Amino acid sequence: MGSYGKVPEAVIRRMPKYYRYLSDKLLQGEERISSSRMSEELGMNASQIRRDLNCFGGFGQQGYGYSIGKLRDEIAAILGLDRAYGAVIIGAGNIGQALVHYSGFACEKFRIIGVFDVRPEAIGKTVAGCAIRHVQTLAEFARQNRVDLGIICTPKEAAQETASMLCRLGVRGIWNFAPTDVEVSRGVRLENVHLSDSLYVLLYHMKQQGDLTEGTK
Amino acid sequence: MGSYGKVPEAVIRRMPKYYRYLSDKLLQGEERISSSRMSEELGMNASQIRRDLNCFGGFGQQGYGYSIGKLRDEIAAILGLDRAYGAVIIGAGNIGQALVHYSGFACEKFRIIGVFDVRPEAIGKTVAGCAIRHVQTLAEFARQNRVDLGIICTPKEAAQETASMLCRLGVRGIWNFAPTDVEVSRGVRLENVHLSDSLYVLLYHMKQQGDLTEGTK
């Protein structure tokens, strides 16, 4: 599978939704699906679904719909889920521990291979079978294990320092849960999960909705 | 503060970033800031920042920059952070517990007032001082307490049922962490946090980056 340099970010962000949807269909024992049924069940425009999939070369055949298993595997390959990844979590607080346990990562090849912290009371404990080590040992760990990805779950004050350290150790991606923005080296990909940002957007819409409702009373 | 019916969603999604940034500046004791310095430190176009803020009526005065405290308070009001919210969490698993503990919600008026689960082994335990109750008692709880918002942290199989129940109980917003899409009643606002989607987007970009790097070797 080659590289798709010009695919719009919005299209890429819809691919996981297709992947989840098709995985569920497979589990339910279904084999083929039309873009019109996908459209109905996903609440999306059928032509948008076709256009999105065409960004990656197109699958399916006019009038025959898609083979669910094949399409799902293709999307898995597009997303890079056909490769193995080793990830480390820095910060074994609540979010860090939740991620170690989290079963929502439907990619068997994505493995959390190390959990690191600086708090003396955390070091040596285990989370889901994974021992919590001191961050000072991370460089040595990264020499002995292939670490593709770092997950930052530290307090925001430590986030940039952690990101810089992970970049120096050669990770290719950083998944940042600290409630702040961090800078990464060229060539390292960054994805932020700012939970409070998502909450604020929800509160904004709730307020707008409330104001509208009150306005019509 | 009125309602801003036509503000593009992309603008709204940038407001929490401004809010976080200005809150940090305030903590550092700063008082005024120019859009050009904001632009530099946020890594965003200065004219975009001005346009974004103008969507809500504009603040600041040409050549004088913004009063950080005033702008932050205005953004807080825009986002609805000047109001009080009571939230319940359904599903006291790892993600649910992490959210109860999570200190990243910089809005003092947002409070988690109840945590609910169905697992016998969870009921009666406490998380951050909050007793875990059986979901069967949620309707009664919602009659006695103002529940503005429901946070779904259940397994995906229970997510839709939970969303429907929360809508019947009159919540105005649902924050969904279950790895599936749910439908809500008209007038109820929904915000999804699909953690694996965010990871997949990161893995996609890492794969593209890797392919590009290998391609130039």
Interface residues (C-beta under 8 A of the other chain):
Chain A: G2 S3 Y4 G5 I12 R13 M15 P16 K17 Y19 R20 D24 L42 G43 I78 L79 G80 L81 R83 Y85 G93 N94 I95 Q97 A98 L99 H101 Y102 G104 F105 A106 C107 F110 D148 L149 K156 R172 G173 W175 P179 T180 D181 G187 R189 L190 E191 V193 H194 L195 S196 D197 S198 L199 Y200 V201 L202 L203 Y204 H205 M206 K207 Q208 Q209 G210 D211 L212 T213 G215
Chain B: G2 S3 Y4 G5 I12 R13 M15 P16 K17 Y19 R20 D24 L42 G43 I78 L79 G80 L81 R83 Y85 G93 N94 I95 Q97 A98 L99 H101 Y102 G104 F105 A106 C107 F110 D148 L149 K156 R172 G173 W175 P179 T180 D181 G187 R189 L190 E191 V193 H194 L195 S196 D197 S198 L199 Y200 V201 L202 L203 Y204 H205 M206 K207 Q208 Q209 G210 D211 L212 T213 G215
